[in-house]
Amino acid sequence: MSRLKLMNIRRSFEDGGAVRTVLDNLNLEVGRGEMVAVMGPSGSGKSTFLSIAGALLKPTDGQVLLDGESLLDKTEKELADLRLRRIGFVFQSANLIPYLKTEEQLVLVAKLAGMDPGTASKRAGELLGKLDLSHRRSAYPEKLSGGERQRVAIARALMNEPAVLLADEPTASLDAPRGREVVQLMAKLVKERGMSAVIVTHDDRVVPLCDRVLDLHNGALVERNQASLV
């Protein structure tokens, strides 16, 4: 069963009195343990697509399902709770809170979701161990390398055990070895935890690490022949 499903998505915007359609008849299904890459030039609608997949923006037409449940008839409060508990976001910049230590970044997310402190501390410790960050648990963001900050961001995104992981250009600020390391780590965790993951990227180096690659073209997703890219 697909964890994330977008069906016949259309998204239009008012632009100087005219209507501009950014996404048109876009469809996507991502199964458990699957990580897909979405690629396309600037202005192709990747940010709009990711915002709809992450319940940050409603489509003009179409349907978005998470574990078979429609997101479009939910209130804003319900959507905010869903984003906190069931969707993990990893951004181009790690967006860590500068005055919080590594472990505190994770525990804060758990606290917002109502997790008890003991469980939160235990889960944070487990994630930091998996991401080879245990020795950096008391470090502030300014003391972390770019790769370490991005790994903290991944750990934070996984803290509430989301069904879906969405990443926006997660390798953009990293050199080639660190970028590959971060995406390999994401792929491993996605499979271990049965999540669905979508990476929006310009980075062709991550293509071999993904299960599928789709190009956003003329407002729709077109599957690329993976065999020709490996």
C-alpha positions in Angstrom: 0.0 0.0 0.0 1.2 3.5 -0.8 1.9 5.7 2.2 1.8 8.9 0.1 -0.5 9.3 -2.9 -1.2 12.4 -5.0 -3.9 12.1 -7.6 -4.7 14.4 -10.5 -3.2 17.4 -8.7 -3.7 20.8 -10.3 -2.5 24.0 -8.7 -3.1 27.4 -10.1 -2.2 30.9 -8.9 -3.5 34.4 -9.7 -0.8 36.3 -11.5 -1.5 39.9 -12.4 -5.1 39.2 -13.2 -4.3 36.1 -15.1 -4.4 32.5 -13.9 -1.1 30.6 -14.0 -1.2 26.8 -13.7 1.9 25.4 -12.1 0.9 21.8 -11.6 -1.4 20.0 -13.9 -2.6 16.4 -13.7 0.3 15.5 -11.4 0.2 11.9 -10.0 2.5 10.2 -7.6 2.5 7.1 -5.4 5.3 6.3 -3.0 5.3 2.9 -1.2 6.6 1.8 2.2 10.4 1.8 2.3 10.6 3.6 -1.0 12.6 6.8 -1.7 12.0 8.7 -4.9 13.8 11.7 -6.4 11.9 14.6 -8.1 14.0 16.7 -10.4 13.3 19.7 -12.6 14.6 23.2 -13.5 14.0 26.3 -11.4 10.5 27.5 -11.8 9.1 24.0 -12.7 6.9 23.8 -9.6 9.0 21.6 -7.3 8.4 23.8 -4.3 4.7 23.9 -4.9 4.6 20.2 -5.3 6.5 19.6 -2.1 4.3 22.0 -0.2 1.2 20.1 -1.4 2.8 16.7 -0.5 3.6 18.1 2.9 0.1 19.4 3.7 1.4 23.0 3.7 -0.6 24.0 0.6 -3.9 22.7 -0.8 -4.3 21.9 -4.5 -6.8 23.7 -6.7 -8.0 20.2 -7.7 -7.0 16.7 -7.0 -6.5 14.5 -3.9 -3.7 13.9 -1.4 -3.8 10.7 0.7 -1.5 9.7 3.6 -1.9 6.1 4.5 -5.2 6.1 2.6 -6.6 9.1 4.5 -7.5 12.3 2.6 -5.8 15.4 3.8 -8.1 17.9 2.0 -11.0 17.8 4.4 -9.0 18.4 7.5 -9.0 21.7 9.5 -5.8 23.8 9.8 -5.4 22.6 13.3 -5.6 19.0 12.2 -3.1 19.6 9.4 -0.7 21.2 11.8 -0.9 18.2 14.1 -0.4 15.9 11.1 2.7 17.7 10.0 4.2 17.5 13.4 3.4 13.8 14.0 3.3 12.1 10.6 5.5 14.2 8.2 9.2 14.8 8.5 10.8 17.7 6.7 14.5 18.1 5.8 15.4 21.5 4.2 18.3 22.8 2.1 19.6 24.5 5.2 19.4 22.5 8.4 17.5 25.3 10.1 18.7 24.3 13.5 17.9 26.6 16.5 21.2 28.3 17.3 20.8 28.3 21.1 19.9 24.6 21.4 22.3 21.7 21.7 22.1 18.8 19.3 20.0 16.6 21.7 17.8 19.5 22.6 16.9 20.1 18.9 15.3 16.6 18.9 13.7 16.7 22.3 11.9 20.0 21.5 10.1 18.4 18.5 9.0 15.5 20.7 7.8 17.8 23.4 5.7 19.7 20.9 4.1 16.4 20.0 3.3 15.6 23.6 5.9 12.8 24.1 6.9 12.2 27.7 10.5 13.4 28.5 11.8 9.9 29.3 10.7 8.5 25.9 11.9 11.6 24.1 15.4 11.3 25.7 15.6 7.6 24.9 14.5 8.1 21.2 16.9 11.0 20.7 19.8 8.9 22.0 18.9 6.1 19.6 18.7 8.4 16.6 21.9 10.2 17.4 23.6 6.8 17.7 22.3 5.7 14.3 23.5 8.9 12.7 26.9 8.8 14.4 26.2 11.9 16.4 26.3 10.6 20.0 29.6 12.4 20.6 28.0 15.7 19.4 24.9 15.5 21.5 26.0 18.5 23.6 27.3 20.6 20.7 25.7 23.8 19.5 25.0 24.2 15.7 27.9 26.6 15.2 30.3 23.9 16.4 29.0 21.3 13.9 30.2 20.7 10.3 27.8 21.0 7.4 27.3 17.3 7.2 26.7 17.0 11.0 24.1 19.8 10.9 22.3 18.0 8.1 22.4 14.7 10.0 20.9 16.5 13.0 18.1 17.8 10.8 17.4 14.3 9.6 17.3 13.0 13.2 14.9 15.8 14.1 12.7 14.9 11.1 12.6 11.3 12.3 12.0 12.0 16.0 8.2 11.6 15.9 8.4 8.5 13.6 6.7 10.0 10.6 5.0 8.1 7.8 6.5 10.4 5.2 9.9 12.1 4.9 10.2 15.1 2.5 13.6 16.6 1.7 14.1 19.8 -0.2 17.6 20.0 -1.8 19.2 18.2 1.2 22.7 18.1 -0.5 22.8 21.6 -1.8 25.1 23.0 0.9 27.3 19.9 1.1 30.4 18.7 -0.9 30.1 15.5 -3.0 31.2 12.9 -0.3 29.1 14.5 2.4 26.1 14.8 0.1 26.3 11.2 -0.9 26.7 10.1 2.8 23.6 12.1 3.8 21.4 10.6 1.1 22.7 7.0 1.7 21.8 7.5 5.4 18.3 8.7 4.5 17.8 5.7 2.1 18.8 3.3 4.9 16.5 4.8 7.5 13.6 5.0 5.1 13.9 1.2 4.4 14.4 0.3 8.0 11.4 2.3 9.2 9.0 1.6 6.3 8.6 5.3 5.5 7.9 6.9 2.2 10.4 9.5 1.1 10.6 12.2 -1.6 13.7 14.1 -2.3 13.5 17.3 -4.5 16.9 17.9 -5.9 19.1 19.2 -8.7 21.9 16.8 -7.7 22.4 14.0 -10.2 24.8 12.3 -7.8 21.9 11.2 -5.6 20.0 9.5 -8.5 21.6 6.0 -8.1 20.7 6.1 -4.4 17.0 6.5 -5.1 14.5 3.8 -6.0 12.9 5.9 -8.7 13.5 9.3 -10.4 10.8 11.5 -11.8 11.1 14.7 -13.7 8.7 17.5 -13.2 7.8 18.7 -16.7 4.9 20.9 -17.8 3.3 20.6 -14.4 3.3 16.8 -14.3 5.7 14.1 -13.1 7.3 11.8 -15.7 9.2 8.7 -14.6 12.8 8.6 -15.8 14.4 5.3 -17.0 16.5 4.5 -14.0 18.6 1.9 -15.8 20.0 4.6 -18.2 21.3 6.7 -15.2 23.2 4.1 -13.2 
